[in-house]
Amino acid sequence: MEQNIVTTLFFGKIGIICFPLFIAIKDKFVIVKLGGQNVTIKNGENERKINWMEVESLSLIQFVYPPLYKLKVKGDEKVYWFNTENEFIKASGFVKDLSDMGDLIQKKKRELGI
């Protein structure tokens, strides 16, 4: 591809549009450790342990690869996003998580009615 001012301006505009989007969503991504009784949410240096009973909702966001989950805690306005392992099947944009963490999530969702 030949370099010219039109190409540079085009990609510059894309960067200017994407930067505010990045700033808006960067704090939603966390590291989550799921256990039998607890869920540990790590956001930067902050670490928060909650009981599974405090989880209001936990759902898979479709059309995103690898599997991306959305976690909402009771009494908390913030929504957290986290990934599982890179083991999944995608078909027509829909995702099926095949990881061990995905299996635990499905099991807990059935048990707790989340």
C-alpha positions as CSV (number, residue, x, y, z in Angstrom):
1,M,0.0,0.0,0.0
2,E,1.4,3.4,-1.0
3,Q,1.8,5.9,1.8
4,N,0.1,9.3,1.2
5,I,-1.7,11.9,3.2
6,V,-5.1,10.5,2.6
7,T,-4.1,7.1,4.1
8,T,-2.5,8.8,7.1
9,L,-5.5,11.0,7.8
10,F,-7.9,8.0,7.4
11,F,-6.0,5.9,10.0
12,G,-5.5,9.0,12.2
13,K,-9.3,9.5,12.3
14,I,-9.8,5.9,13.3
15,G,-7.3,6.3,16.1
16,I,-9.0,9.5,17.3
17,I,-12.4,7.7,17.4
18,C,-11.1,4.6,19.1
19,F,-9.2,6.4,21.9
20,P,-12.2,7.7,23.8
21,L,-13.8,4.3,23.5
22,F,-10.7,2.7,25.0
23,I,-10.7,5.2,27.9
24,A,-14.4,4.5,28.5
25,I,-14.1,0.7,28.8
26,K,-10.5,0.0,30.1
27,D,-11.6,-0.1,33.7
28,K,-14.2,-2.7,33.0
29,F,-11.7,-5.4,32.3
30,V,-10.6,-7.4,35.3
31,I,-9.0,-10.7,36.3
32,V,-11.4,-13.1,37.8
33,K,-10.6,-16.3,39.8
34,L,-13.6,-18.6,40.3
35,G,-13.7,-21.1,43.2
36,G,-16.2,-23.4,44.7
37,Q,-17.5,-20.8,47.2
38,N,-15.8,-17.5,46.3
39,V,-15.2,-15.3,43.3
40,T,-12.1,-13.1,43.4
41,I,-12.1,-9.9,41.3
42,K,-8.7,-8.3,40.7
43,N,-8.7,-4.9,39.2
44,G,-5.2,-3.5,39.1
45,E,-3.9,-3.6,42.7
46,N,-7.4,-3.9,44.2
47,E,-8.6,-7.4,45.0
48,R,-12.1,-8.2,46.1
49,K,-13.5,-11.5,47.3
50,I,-17.2,-12.1,47.1
51,N,-19.4,-15.1,47.8
52,W,-21.2,-16.7,44.8
53,M,-24.5,-15.6,46.4
54,E,-23.5,-12.0,45.9
55,V,-23.4,-12.4,42.1
56,E,-26.4,-10.8,40.5
57,S,-25.7,-11.8,36.9
58,L,-23.0,-13.5,34.9
59,S,-23.4,-13.9,31.2
60,L,-21.4,-14.6,28.0
61,I,-21.1,-11.7,25.6
62,Q,-21.7,-13.2,22.1
63,F,-19.7,-12.3,19.0
64,V,-16.5,-11.7,20.9
65,Y,-13.5,-14.1,20.7
66,P,-12.1,-15.5,23.0
67,P,-15.1,-15.8,25.3
68,L,-15.8,-12.6,27.2
69,Y,-18.1,-12.7,30.3
70,K,-20.0,-9.9,32.0
71,L,-20.2,-10.0,35.8
72,K,-22.6,-7.9,37.9
73,V,-22.3,-8.0,41.7
74,K,-25.4,-7.2,43.9
75,G,-25.2,-3.7,45.4
76,D,-22.5,-2.6,43.0
77,E,-23.2,-0.3,40.0
78,K,-20.1,-1.4,38.1
79,V,-20.1,-4.2,35.5
80,Y,-16.9,-6.3,35.2
81,W,-15.7,-8.0,32.0
82,F,-13.3,-10.9,32.0
83,N,-12.0,-13.6,29.7
84,T,-11.6,-17.4,30.2
85,E,-9.2,-19.7,28.5
86,N,-8.9,-19.7,24.7
87,E,-11.0,-22.8,24.3
88,F,-14.2,-22.2,22.4
89,I,-16.3,-22.9,19.3
90,K,-17.7,-20.2,17.2
91,A,-20.4,-20.5,14.6
92,S,-22.1,-17.7,12.7
93,G,-20.7,-15.3,15.3
94,F,-22.0,-17.2,18.3
95,V,-19.6,-18.5,20.9
96,K,-19.6,-21.7,23.0
97,D,-17.0,-21.7,25.8
98,L,-15.4,-25.1,26.2
99,S,-12.9,-24.2,29.0
100,D,-12.9,-25.5,32.5
101,M,-13.8,-22.1,33.8
102,G,-16.7,-21.9,31.4
103,D,-17.9,-25.3,32.7
104,L,-17.8,-24.0,36.3
105,I,-19.6,-20.9,35.3
106,Q,-22.4,-22.9,33.7
107,K,-22.6,-25.2,36.7
108,K,-22.9,-22.3,39.2
109,K,-25.4,-20.5,37.0
110,R,-27.6,-23.6,37.1
111,E,-27.2,-24.2,40.8
112,L,-27.8,-20.5,41.8
113,G,-30.3,-19.6,39.2
114,I,-28.2,-16.7,38.0
